[in-house]
Amino acid sequence: MSFRYFTLDEFKCKHCGANQIDPALVLELDELRHRFRKPLLISSGYRCPAHNSKVSKTGLYGPHTTGKAADIAISHGDALALLKLALQMRFTGIGINQKGGGRFLHLDILPNAAGQPRPTIWSY
């Protein structure tokens, strides 16, 4: 499967190099990038459970471990523009971190789960 703007290597785990990213997520991100008309930097894609437990409160079973989540490094006006576009698409989870040095948008396509209604949006 090929994508217009991304390669699968951009989504591999920074800890071990594994890559179980869901192509459906990459397709949705590819369309988002097309609509945004600017490059997007994937700061975190797939994470193996060991890596996720070190960098996230979600531990061994967070959204990134499913391959259905990615973080995009973006800030200020570009973050707002990207958020507006993402809200028009099929992302079911949107997390916003726009403070400090590691500003990003988390986007995922996780399905509804017991006790966790979707779509949902949160801030870090």
C-alpha positions as CSV (number, residue, x, y, z in Angstrom):
1,M,0.0,0.0,0.0
2,S,1.3,3.4,-0.8
3,F,0.5,6.8,0.6
4,R,0.9,10.3,-0.9
5,Y,2.7,12.0,1.9
6,F,3.9,9.4,4.4
7,T,6.1,6.4,4.5
8,L,5.5,3.6,7.0
9,D,9.0,4.2,8.5
10,E,7.8,7.5,10.0
11,F,5.5,5.5,12.3
12,K,7.9,2.9,13.7
13,C,8.6,2.6,17.4
14,K,11.4,4.8,18.6
15,H,12.4,2.2,21.2
16,C,12.7,-1.1,19.1
17,G,11.8,-0.2,15.5
18,A,8.7,-2.4,15.4
19,N,5.9,-1.1,13.3
20,Q,2.4,-2.3,13.6
21,I,0.8,1.0,12.5
22,D,-2.7,0.5,11.0
23,P,-2.8,1.5,7.3
24,A,-6.3,2.9,7.9
25,L,-4.8,5.5,10.3
26,V,-2.1,6.4,7.8
27,L,-4.7,6.8,5.0
28,E,-6.7,9.2,7.2
29,L,-3.5,11.1,8.1
30,D,-2.6,11.2,4.5
31,E,-5.9,12.8,3.6
32,L,-5.5,15.3,6.5
33,R,-2.1,16.2,5.2
34,H,-3.6,16.7,1.7
35,R,-6.2,19.1,3.1
36,F,-3.7,20.9,5.3
37,R,-1.4,21.6,2.4
38,K,1.7,21.7,4.6
39,P,4.1,18.9,5.7
40,L,3.2,17.1,8.9
41,L,5.9,15.7,11.3
42,I,5.0,12.4,13.0
43,S,6.5,12.7,16.5
44,S,5.1,9.4,17.7
45,G,3.4,6.6,15.8
46,Y,3.4,2.9,16.8
47,R,4.8,2.2,20.3
48,C,5.7,-1.2,21.6
49,P,4.2,-1.8,25.0
50,A,7.5,-1.5,26.8
51,H,8.2,2.0,25.2
52,N,4.6,3.1,25.8
53,S,4.8,2.2,29.5
54,K,7.9,4.5,29.8
55,V,6.5,7.5,28.0
56,S,2.8,7.4,28.7
57,K,0.4,7.1,31.6
58,T,-1.6,4.6,29.5
59,G,1.0,1.9,30.3
60,L,1.3,-1.3,28.3
61,Y,-2.0,-0.9,26.5
62,G,-2.3,2.7,25.3
63,P,-3.7,3.8,22.0
64,H,-0.3,3.9,20.3
65,T,0.2,0.2,21.1
66,T,-2.8,-0.6,18.9
67,G,-1.2,1.1,15.8
68,K,-4.3,3.3,15.6
69,A,-2.8,6.5,17.0
70,A,-0.2,9.0,16.1
71,D,1.1,12.4,17.4
72,I,1.9,15.2,15.1
73,A,4.4,17.9,16.2
74,I,2.6,21.2,15.6
75,S,2.0,24.5,17.4
76,H,0.3,27.8,17.4
77,G,-1.9,28.8,14.5
78,D,-1.0,25.7,12.5
79,A,-2.2,23.6,15.4
80,L,-5.6,25.4,15.4
81,A,-5.9,25.0,11.6
82,L,-5.0,21.3,11.8
83,L,-7.4,20.7,14.7
84,K,-10.3,22.3,12.6
85,L,-9.5,20.0,9.7
86,A,-9.2,16.9,12.0
87,L,-12.6,17.6,13.5
88,Q,-14.2,17.3,10.1
89,M,-12.7,13.9,9.5
90,R,-13.1,10.4,10.9
91,F,-10.7,10.6,13.9
92,T,-12.3,9.3,17.0
93,G,-9.8,10.7,19.5
94,I,-8.1,14.0,19.5
95,G,-5.6,15.0,22.3
96,I,-4.2,18.5,22.4
97,N,-0.9,19.5,24.0
98,Q,0.0,23.1,23.2
99,K,2.1,24.1,26.2
100,G,5.9,23.8,26.7
101,G,8.4,22.6,24.2
102,G,6.7,19.4,23.0
103,R,3.6,20.7,21.4
104,F,1.5,18.2,19.4
105,L,-1.9,16.9,18.4
106,H,-2.7,13.3,19.1
107,L,-5.0,11.7,16.5
108,D,-6.5,8.2,16.7
109,I,-9.1,6.0,15.1
110,L,-9.9,3.8,18.1
111,P,-13.4,2.3,18.2
112,N,-15.9,2.8,21.0
113,A,-15.1,0.8,24.1
114,A,-16.9,0.2,27.3
115,G,-16.6,3.2,29.6
116,Q,-14.8,5.2,26.9
117,P,-17.3,6.8,24.5
118,R,-16.0,8.0,21.1
119,P,-15.5,10.4,19.5
120,T,-13.7,12.2,22.3
121,I,-11.3,15.2,22.8
122,W,-9.0,16.0,25.7
123,S,-6.0,18.2,26.6
124,Y,-2.8,17.1,28.3
